[in-house]
Amino acid sequence: MAFKKMSYSLLGSLILCSAADVSAEAVTLQITATVYNIYDSDNALGGSVNMGDKITGTYTIDVSVPDTDPNPEYGHYIQTSSPGSSPQLGFDLLLGPHSLKSDPTNTAHMYEAHIMNSYADHFGLWSWGNMPLTNGSTVDDVVVDLYDGTGLVLSSDQLNAQAPDVTAFEFHDIHVSGRSVTGNHFSVDAKIDLITASDGECLPSTLPIVKFGVNATVREIWDDQNVLNGTIRPGDVVSGTYTFNINTPDTDSHPDYGRYEHVPGSGDYGFDINWSGANIRTNTATDLFTITVSNGAPSPDFYAVEQFGTNIPFINGTVVDGTGIFVDDPTGVMFNSAALAATPPNISAAGYKDFYMSGWGDTSTGTSYFSIIADVSSITEVSSCDETASPITISPGDGLYDRAQRFDAAIIFHPGLPPLMQMSGSLNGINVTGELNGCFPGAPNSENRQTLVCPNFSDLLMQGSNTLSITFTLGDGRVINDSANWQVIGY
C-alpha cells in the first residue's frame, strides 16, 4: 500500500513543535522489517541494500504528549525533544550498513504520531528531516505505516505504550525515502515483521537475536531394542526453545526458498529442549543449525528447523544425533515470502507439524537406533519476561558445594499455582524421575507455598558439574521447565 499522509495543519504543527524535554513516559519499541521494494536509480544507497534485507532497530515515543486533534476519531501527537536529551525521541534503525536516525538538531525536523479509529484504522509515525547517510545522501522521510480497512483493530485514537499488533493490520510497512547527492530520489519499502514495546524492565527477544518457544506431545516411538528402557511414552510432553539470528544470510538463490545456516561458532543459536526430564541443547561450537522457509517452492509452504552435528547425551546412556521441527501447510497461507522473520510461523492450517528426534544407544548385541515423533501444538515468541519469571524454584540454587556437604533438595511453588500433575527429570542426562517421585510434601510455611522435599539428594551427585533438569506439568496444562547446577569439589 502506498503511504498517504492524513490531513492536518502544517502551520499548527510548526507552532506546537516546542523544545520540550522528553517526559518520563518515553517508550522504546523494537522493530524489524523485510525489504520488498527498492527504487534507487542514482545509486544513493551504494548498491548495499537488496530485496529481503532487514531493517532493524528502535523508535522512541512520548506517550504523555497531548492529542492536538479535537476529533475523537483522530489522534495527532507531536513528539519533540531537545538535542542531547535521553532517551532521544525518534528512529534509530539500521538498513544494511546504513544508519537511519531522527535528527532533532535539524530545524526542519518533525516527528509525529497519527492514529485514526474510524471507518478504517491507521497507525502512523513520521520522521522528517533525518540525519544524512555517511555518503551524503539525505534521508527525508522514515515512516511506520499500519492500515486496516475493517476498522476493527484499534479501539480508540489514544497513543499508548502498547506496541501495535502488526499482524492484525492489512498493511504494515516502513517507508524510507531521500535524495542522492545529485538530488535524485530513492526509496525503500519494507514489510514490518514485528513491533515490540518495553517499559525497560523486561525486554522481548533482542533483535536481531530471536527466540521461539515450542511445545509438542509424543505421538510415535521407534525403539525395537528398548535402548530408552521405556522412559519415554506416547503422551509425554516436549517443550523448550530455539534461538536464531534474523540477519543470517539466505544461502539459496531461489526467490521462494530460503535456507538460513547458523554455522558452528557463529553465536549461541540452536535448540534448548526439555524432554522427559532430559535436556537437549545444541553444541554451538560444533553443530550446524539451519532454518528453511519455503514459500510454495515447491507447493505447499514448508518450514524446517534442524540441528546437525555431534552426539548429545540423552537418557540411559543414549545419545541424540538429529533434532528437528517440520511443518507443512497445504493451504499455502503460512508464508508470503521466503524471508526469515522475527514472528513465529502460523501453523494453525498445517497438514503435519512434527518434532523429530533420532539417536542411538549400545545394547548387548551392538548399537541400536531409536526415533521419536511428537505433534507440535504451538510455536511462540519468547521474551526475557517469560524466562525470568519462573513460578517454581529448585533449592538449593546454582552454586559450589563440598563433597562432604550433604543436603536435601526442595522444590518450591509460587502461591496459587494449579496442582502438579506430572514431574520428570534428569541429572547429567540420566533419568531421575523415580527419585523425584520419592519427594514428599514439605511442612506448612508462612508464605503459603506448596513445597516438595527430596531427601538425601546430594547422594546422587558426582565430582564436577551436576545439572538437574525438571519438567513440571500443571493442572491447567501449563508446562514449566527449571534446572539447577551444582558444582561439587573436594576430591
C-alpha positions as CSV (number, residue, x, y, z in Angstrom):
1,M,0.0,0.0,0.0
2,A,1.4,3.4,-0.9
3,F,1.8,5.8,2.0
4,K,-0.8,8.5,2.3
5,K,-0.4,11.4,4.6
6,M,-3.5,12.2,6.7
7,S,-4.8,15.8,6.6
8,Y,-3.6,18.1,9.3
9,S,-2.5,21.8,9.7
10,L,1.2,22.0,8.9
11,L,1.3,25.6,10.3
12,G,-0.2,24.3,13.6
13,S,2.4,21.6,13.7
14,L,5.2,24.2,13.3
15,I,3.8,26.4,16.1
16,L,3.4,23.5,18.5
17,C,6.8,21.9,17.9
18,S,8.5,23.4,21.0
19,A,11.8,22.4,22.5
20,A,10.2,20.5,25.4
21,D,12.3,17.8,27.0
22,V,11.5,14.1,26.9
23,S,8.9,13.2,29.5
24,A,9.2,10.4,31.9
25,E,6.8,8.4,29.8
26,A,9.1,7.8,26.9
27,V,8.6,4.3,25.5
28,T,11.1,2.5,23.2
29,L,9.8,0.0,20.7
30,Q,11.9,-2.6,18.9
31,I,11.1,-3.1,15.2
32,T,12.1,-5.4,12.4
33,A,11.0,-5.4,8.8
34,T,11.9,-7.1,5.5
35,V,12.7,-5.1,2.3
36,Y,10.3,-5.8,-0.6
37,N,10.8,-2.8,-2.9
38,I,13.8,-0.6,-3.8
39,Y,14.0,2.4,-6.1
40,D,17.5,3.8,-6.4
41,S,18.3,4.9,-10.0
42,D,21.2,7.1,-8.9
43,N,22.8,4.5,-6.5
44,A,22.3,6.7,-3.5
45,L,22.5,3.5,-1.3
46,G,25.7,2.4,-2.9
47,G,24.2,-0.9,-4.1
48,S,24.3,-2.2,-0.5
49,V,20.6,-2.8,0.1
50,N,18.9,-5.8,-1.5
51,M,15.5,-7.4,-1.6
52,G,14.9,-9.5,1.5
53,D,17.4,-7.4,3.6
54,K,16.3,-6.4,7.1
55,I,15.5,-3.1,8.7
56,T,16.1,-3.4,12.5
57,G,16.3,-1.1,15.4
58,T,14.1,1.0,17.6
59,Y,11.9,4.1,17.8
60,T,11.1,6.0,20.9
61,I,7.8,7.9,21.5
62,D,6.5,10.0,24.4
63,V,3.0,8.7,25.3
64,S,2.3,11.6,27.6
65,V,2.0,14.3,24.9
66,P,-1.5,15.7,24.3
67,D,-3.7,14.9,21.4
68,T,-3.8,18.1,19.3
69,D,-6.8,17.0,17.2
70,P,-10.2,17.5,18.9
71,N,-11.9,14.9,16.7
72,P,-12.4,11.8,18.9
73,E,-11.6,9.5,15.9
74,Y,-8.3,11.1,15.0
75,G,-5.2,11.4,17.2
76,H,-2.3,13.8,16.4
77,Y,0.7,13.6,18.8
78,I,3.7,15.9,18.2
79,Q,6.9,14.4,19.5
80,T,9.6,16.9,20.5
81,S,12.9,16.6,22.4
82,S,15.9,18.7,23.0
83,P,19.2,17.7,21.3
84,G,21.2,15.5,23.7
85,S,18.2,14.6,25.9
86,S,18.0,10.9,27.0
87,P,16.2,8.9,25.8
88,Q,16.1,10.6,22.4
89,L,12.8,10.6,20.7
90,G,12.7,9.3,17.2
91,F,14.0,6.5,15.0
92,D,17.3,4.6,15.4
93,L,17.4,2.0,12.7
94,L,19.8,0.0,10.6
95,L,19.3,-0.7,6.9
96,G,22.2,-2.8,5.7
97,P,25.2,-0.7,6.6
98,H,23.2,2.5,6.7
99,S,22.0,4.2,9.9
100,L,18.5,5.8,9.8
101,K,18.2,8.2,12.7
102,S,16.0,11.1,13.6
103,D,17.8,14.4,13.9
104,P,16.4,16.9,16.5
105,T,19.2,19.3,15.7
106,N,17.8,19.9,12.3
107,T,15.5,22.9,12.3
108,A,13.3,21.3,9.6
109,H,13.0,18.0,11.7
110,M,9.5,16.9,12.7
111,Y,8.5,13.7,14.4
112,E,4.8,12.9,14.8
113,A,2.3,10.1,15.5
114,H,-1.1,9.9,13.9
115,I,-3.9,7.5,14.8
116,M,-7.2,7.0,13.1
117,N,-10.0,5.0,14.7
118,S,-12.9,5.3,12.3
119,Y,-14.3,3.5,9.3
120,A,-10.7,2.3,8.9
121,D,-7.9,2.0,11.4
122,H,-4.5,3.6,10.9
123,F,-1.3,4.0,13.0
124,G,1.4,6.2,11.5
125,L,4.7,7.5,12.8
126,W,6.6,10.0,10.6
127,S,10.1,11.5,11.0
128,W,11.1,14.3,8.5
129,G,14.5,15.9,8.2
130,N,16.6,13.0,9.5
131,M,20.4,12.5,9.7
132,P,22.0,12.0,6.3
133,L,23.7,8.8,5.3
134,T,27.5,8.7,5.6
135,N,27.8,9.1,1.8
136,G,26.0,12.4,1.9
137,S,22.6,11.2,0.7
138,T,19.7,12.7,2.6
139,V,17.0,10.8,4.4
140,D,13.9,12.9,4.1
141,D,11.3,10.6,5.5
142,V,11.1,7.5,7.7
143,V,7.6,6.3,8.1
144,V,5.8,3.5,10.0
145,D,2.5,2.9,8.2
146,L,-0.1,0.5,9.6
147,Y,-3.5,0.3,7.9
148,D,-6.6,-1.9,8.2
149,G,-9.8,-1.3,6.2
150,T,-12.1,-3.1,8.5
151,G,-11.9,-0.6,11.3
152,L,-11.8,-3.4,13.9
153,V,-8.2,-3.3,15.0
154,L,-8.0,-0.1,17.2
155,S,-10.4,0.8,19.9
156,S,-9.6,4.5,20.3
157,D,-7.3,7.3,18.9
158,Q,-5.1,7.2,22.0
159,L,-1.4,6.9,21.9
160,N,-0.2,4.4,24.5
161,A,2.8,2.3,25.5
162,Q,1.4,-1.0,23.9
163,A,3.1,-2.0,20.7
164,P,0.6,-2.3,17.8
165,D,0.0,-5.9,16.7
166,V,1.2,-5.6,13.1
167,T,-0.4,-9.0,12.2
168,A,-3.8,-7.5,12.8
169,F,-3.3,-4.8,10.2
170,E,-4.0,-5.4,6.5
171,F,-0.8,-3.4,5.6
172,H,2.2,-3.0,7.9
173,D,5.1,-1.2,6.2
174,I,8.1,1.0,6.8
175,H,8.8,3.6,4.0
176,V,12.2,5.3,3.7
177,S,12.9,8.0,1.1
178,G,15.5,10.6,0.4
179,R,17.8,12.1,-2.3
180,S,21.2,11.3,-3.6
181,V,24.0,14.0,-3.6
182,T,22.9,14.8,-7.1
183,G,19.3,15.4,-6.0
184,N,17.7,12.2,-7.4
185,H,15.1,10.4,-5.4
186,F,15.5,7.0,-3.8
187,S,13.0,4.9,-1.7
188,V,12.9,1.6,0.2
189,D,9.7,-0.2,1.3
190,A,9.8,-3.0,3.9
191,K,7.1,-5.2,5.4
192,I,7.1,-4.9,9.2
193,D,7.6,-8.4,10.8
194,L,7.4,-7.3,14.4
195,I,7.0,-4.3,16.7
196,T,7.5,-4.9,20.4
197,A,7.3,-2.5,23.3
198,S,9.1,-2.4,26.6
199,D,9.0,-0.3,29.8
200,G,12.7,-1.1,30.4
201,E,12.1,-3.8,32.9
202,C,11.6,-6.8,30.6
203,L,12.6,-6.9,27.0
204,P,11.5,-9.1,24.2
205,S,14.0,-11.0,22.1
206,T,16.7,-8.5,21.4
207,L,16.8,-8.1,17.7
208,P,18.4,-9.4,15.6
209,I,18.6,-12.4,18.0
210,V,15.1,-14.1,18.2
211,K,13.9,-16.9,20.5
212,F,10.8,-19.0,19.8
213,G,9.2,-21.5,22.2
214,V,7.9,-24.8,21.1
215,N,5.5,-27.3,22.7
216,A,4.7,-30.8,21.5
217,T,3.3,-34.2,22.6
218,V,4.9,-37.5,21.8
219,R,3.0,-39.5,19.1
220,E,5.2,-42.3,17.9
221,I,8.3,-44.1,19.3
222,W,10.5,-46.5,17.4
223,D,12.9,-48.3,19.7
224,D,12.9,-52.0,18.8
225,Q,15.9,-52.8,21.2
226,N,14.5,-50.8,24.1
227,V,17.6,-48.6,24.5
228,L,15.3,-46.0,26.1
229,N,14.2,-48.6,28.6
230,G,10.5,-47.4,28.4
231,T,11.4,-44.0,29.8
232,I,9.5,-42.2,27.0
233,R,5.9,-42.9,26.2
234,P,3.2,-41.5,23.9
235,G,1.6,-38.5,25.5
236,D,4.8,-37.3,27.2
237,V,5.4,-33.5,26.8
238,V,8.2,-31.9,24.8
239,S,9.0,-28.2,25.5
240,G,11.7,-25.7,25.0
241,T,13.1,-23.0,22.8
242,Y,15.2,-22.4,19.7
243,T,17.3,-19.3,19.0
244,F,18.4,-17.8,15.7
245,N,19.6,-14.6,14.1
246,I,17.2,-13.0,11.6
247,N,20.1,-11.3,9.8
248,T,21.6,-14.7,8.8
249,P,22.0,-14.7,5.0
250,D,19.9,-16.8,2.7
251,T,22.3,-19.4,1.1
252,D,19.7,-20.5,-1.5
253,S,19.3,-18.3,-4.7
254,H,15.6,-19.3,-5.3
255,P,13.4,-16.3,-4.5
256,D,10.7,-18.5,-2.9
257,Y,13.1,-20.8,-0.9
258,G,15.3,-19.6,1.9
259,R,17.9,-21.6,3.7
260,Y,19.5,-19.9,6.7
261,E,22.6,-21.7,8.1
262,H,23.9,-20.8,11.5
263,V,27.4,-22.3,11.3
264,P,29.3,-23.6,14.3
265,G,30.9,-20.8,16.3
266,S,28.7,-18.0,14.9
267,G,26.7,-17.5,18.1
268,D,24.5,-19.0,20.8
269,Y,22.0,-20.4,18.3
270,G,20.0,-23.7,18.2
271,F,17.7,-25.8,20.4
272,D,17.3,-25.9,24.1
273,I,14.7,-28.7,24.6
274,N,13.4,-30.5,27.7
275,W,12.1,-34.0,27.0
276,S,11.1,-36.5,29.7
277,G,13.4,-34.9,32.2
278,A,16.4,-34.7,29.8
279,N,17.8,-31.5,28.4
280,I,18.9,-31.4,24.7
281,R,21.0,-28.4,23.8
282,T,22.8,-27.6,20.5
283,N,26.5,-27.6,20.8
284,T,27.1,-24.1,19.3
285,A,30.8,-24.8,18.8
286,T,30.4,-27.8,16.6
287,D,26.8,-28.1,15.4
288,L,25.2,-26.7,12.2
289,F,21.8,-25.2,13.0
290,T,19.5,-24.4,10.0
291,I,16.1,-22.9,9.3
292,T,14.4,-23.5,5.9
293,V,11.5,-21.3,4.7
294,S,9.7,-22.4,1.5
295,N,7.0,-20.1,0.2
296,G,5.3,-22.6,-2.1
297,A,8.6,-23.7,-3.7
298,P,7.6,-26.4,-4.3
299,S,4.0,-26.2,-3.1
300,P,2.9,-26.3,-0.3
301,D,4.5,-23.9,2.2
302,F,7.2,-25.6,4.3
303,Y,9.1,-24.8,7.5
304,A,12.0,-26.7,8.9
305,V,14.3,-26.2,11.9
306,E,17.2,-28.7,12.1
307,Q,20.3,-29.4,14.1
308,F,23.2,-31.4,12.6
309,G,26.3,-32.4,14.4
310,T,27.8,-34.1,17.4
311,N,26.0,-36.6,19.6
312,I,24.2,-35.1,22.6
313,P,23.7,-37.1,25.9
314,F,20.1,-38.1,26.4
315,I,18.6,-40.8,28.6
316,N,20.0,-44.1,30.0
317,G,23.3,-43.5,28.2
318,T,21.8,-43.0,24.8
319,V,22.7,-40.0,22.6
320,V,20.8,-37.8,20.1
321,D,22.3,-37.2,16.7
322,G,19.4,-35.4,15.0
323,T,16.7,-32.9,16.1
324,G,14.2,-31.0,14.0
325,I,10.8,-29.3,13.6
326,F,9.0,-29.9,10.3
327,V,5.8,-28.1,9.3
328,D,3.9,-28.5,6.1
329,D,1.0,-26.1,5.1
330,P,-1.0,-27.4,2.1
331,T,-3.1,-24.2,2.0
332,G,-0.1,-22.1,1.2
333,V,-1.0,-19.3,3.6
334,M,1.8,-19.9,6.2
335,F,4.2,-17.6,4.3
336,N,4.1,-14.8,1.8
337,S,7.8,-14.8,1.3
338,A,10.9,-16.9,2.0
339,A,12.4,-14.3,4.4
340,L,13.4,-15.3,7.9
341,A,11.0,-13.4,10.1
342,A,11.0,-12.4,13.8
343,T,7.4,-13.6,14.1
344,P,6.6,-17.3,14.6
345,P,5.0,-19.1,11.6
346,N,1.3,-19.6,11.8
347,I,0.9,-23.4,12.0
348,S,-2.8,-23.5,12.5
349,A,-3.5,-24.7,9.0
350,A,-0.6,-27.1,8.8
351,G,-1.1,-30.6,7.4
352,Y,1.6,-32.0,9.6
353,K,3.7,-30.3,12.3
354,D,6.2,-32.7,13.8
355,F,9.1,-32.5,16.2
356,Y,11.5,-35.3,15.4
357,M,14.5,-36.7,17.3
358,S,16.7,-39.6,16.5
359,G,19.7,-41.2,18.2
360,W,21.3,-44.4,19.3
361,G,22.4,-46.5,22.3
362,D,24.5,-49.6,23.0
363,T,23.0,-53.0,23.7
364,S,24.4,-56.4,24.4
365,T,24.2,-57.1,20.6
366,G,25.7,-53.8,19.5
367,T,24.4,-50.4,18.6
368,S,20.7,-49.8,18.2
369,Y,18.9,-46.8,16.9
370,F,15.7,-45.0,18.0
371,S,13.5,-42.2,16.8
372,I,10.7,-40.2,18.4
373,I,8.0,-38.1,16.7
374,A,5.9,-35.5,18.6
375,D,2.9,-33.4,17.5
376,V,3.8,-29.7,17.7
377,S,1.0,-27.7,19.4
378,S,2.5,-24.2,19.3
379,I,5.4,-22.1,18.2
380,T,5.5,-18.8,20.1
381,E,7.8,-15.8,20.6
382,V,9.7,-16.0,23.9
383,S,10.7,-12.8,25.8
384,S,13.1,-12.4,28.7
385,C,10.0,-11.8,30.9
386,D,8.9,-15.4,30.1
387,E,12.3,-16.8,31.0
388,T,13.0,-14.9,34.2
389,A,9.6,-15.1,36.0
390,S,9.6,-18.8,36.8
391,P,6.9,-19.7,39.4
392,I,8.9,-22.7,40.6
393,T,12.3,-22.7,42.4
394,I,14.7,-25.6,42.8
395,S,16.6,-25.3,46.1
396,P,19.5,-25.1,46.8
397,G,20.2,-23.0,43.7
398,D,23.2,-23.0,41.4
399,G,26.4,-23.0,43.4
400,L,29.7,-24.6,44.6
401,Y,29.5,-27.4,47.1
402,D,32.0,-29.5,49.1
403,R,31.8,-33.3,48.6
404,A,31.1,-33.7,52.3
405,Q,28.3,-31.2,52.2
406,R,25.1,-33.2,52.3
407,F,21.6,-31.7,51.6
408,D,18.0,-32.5,50.7
409,A,16.7,-30.8,47.6
410,A,13.5,-28.9,47.7
411,I,11.0,-27.7,45.0
412,I,9.1,-24.5,46.0
413,F,6.0,-23.5,44.1
414,H,4.6,-19.9,43.8
415,P,1.4,-19.4,45.8
416,G,-1.8,-20.0,43.8
417,L,-0.3,-22.4,41.2
418,P,-2.6,-25.2,39.9
419,P,-1.8,-28.6,41.2
420,L,1.2,-30.5,40.0
421,M,0.0,-33.3,37.6
422,Q,3.3,-34.8,36.4
423,M,7.0,-34.3,37.1
424,S,10.0,-35.8,35.3
425,G,13.7,-35.0,35.4
426,S,17.3,-35.9,34.7
427,L,20.6,-35.5,36.4
428,N,23.5,-35.2,34.0
429,G,21.3,-36.7,31.3
430,I,20.4,-39.7,33.4
431,N,16.7,-40.2,34.2
432,V,15.9,-39.5,37.9
433,T,12.1,-39.3,37.6
434,G,11.9,-42.3,40.0
435,E,13.9,-40.4,42.6
436,L,11.7,-37.3,42.1
437,N,8.6,-39.3,42.7
438,G,10.1,-40.1,46.1
439,C,9.9,-36.4,47.1
440,F,7.3,-35.7,49.8
441,P,5.2,-32.6,50.7
442,G,7.0,-30.1,52.9
443,A,5.7,-28.6,56.1
444,P,3.3,-25.6,56.1
445,N,5.1,-22.3,55.8
446,S,4.4,-18.6,56.4
447,E,4.2,-17.7,52.7
448,N,1.5,-20.4,51.9
449,R,3.8,-22.0,49.3
450,Q,3.5,-25.7,48.4
451,T,6.8,-27.4,48.6
452,L,8.3,-30.8,47.9
453,V,11.3,-32.2,49.8
454,C,13.6,-34.7,48.1
455,P,15.7,-36.4,50.9
456,N,19.4,-37.0,50.6
457,F,19.5,-35.7,47.0
458,S,23.2,-34.8,47.3
459,D,24.0,-38.6,47.4
460,L,23.3,-38.6,43.7
461,L,25.9,-36.0,42.8
462,M,29.4,-36.7,41.4
463,Q,32.6,-34.6,41.3
464,G,32.3,-31.7,38.9
465,S,29.3,-30.2,37.3
466,N,25.9,-31.7,38.1
467,T,22.8,-30.4,36.2
468,L,19.3,-31.2,37.4
469,S,16.6,-30.5,34.8
470,I,13.0,-30.9,35.7
471,T,9.8,-30.7,33.6
472,F,6.6,-29.9,35.5
473,T,3.1,-30.3,34.1
474,L,0.4,-28.4,36.0
475,G,-3.3,-28.9,36.2
476,D,-4.1,-26.1,33.7
477,G,-1.9,-27.9,31.1
478,R,1.0,-25.5,31.5
479,V,4.5,-27.0,31.1
480,I,7.3,-25.4,33.1
481,N,11.0,-26.2,32.9
482,D,13.6,-25.4,35.6
483,S,17.1,-26.5,36.4
484,A,19.9,-26.2,38.9
485,N,23.6,-26.7,38.5
486,W,25.7,-27.9,41.5
487,Q,29.5,-27.9,41.2
488,V,30.9,-30.5,43.6
489,I,34.6,-30.2,44.7
490,G,36.8,-31.9,47.2
491,Y,38.3,-35.0,45.6
